Amino acid sequence: MTMTAPMTIFDLAGRAMSAQLVRLNSSASNLANAGSVASSADGVYRPTRPVFRTEIDKATGLATIQVDHIAKSEAAAVRQHDPDHPLADANGDVWSSPVDETQEMVEMMDSARQYQNLIEVLQTTKTLTLDTMRLGK
């Protein structure tokens, strides 16, 4: 039976930072596709959101997160009447992506703030570790 080393604060923060990066990239992708149109409701871009799962480190009992999967929104596409648009269907309608730009900006700001908090945790841990090592000299 192989034993795995207990997770360190650096491991935990690294996993959390990776999760926040996926969250940030998802929101950036959603914003980039806001207002995109398609010729049918089925062909329109759907916003995505990462779904996280909690993992417990057996050696330490500490909890961390991992990205379980990326879920697509079930929000309905927005129908717009624009008969002059090259993608307009027989009724003169195009379908636009149901991305809520305000919600995506809030999501981006929150994930960026969480990422920054994790950097501060790592910086504090590093400082405390170095100070502790200096005490031993």
Buried (B, 14 or more C-beta within 10 A) or exposed (E): EEEEEEBEBEBBBBBBBBBBBBBBBBBBBBBEBBEEBBBEBEEBBBBBEBEBEEEEBEEBEBEBBBBEEEEEBEEEBBBEEBEEBEEBBEEEBBBBBBBBEEEBEEBBEBBBEBBEEBEEBBEEBEEEEEEEEEEEE
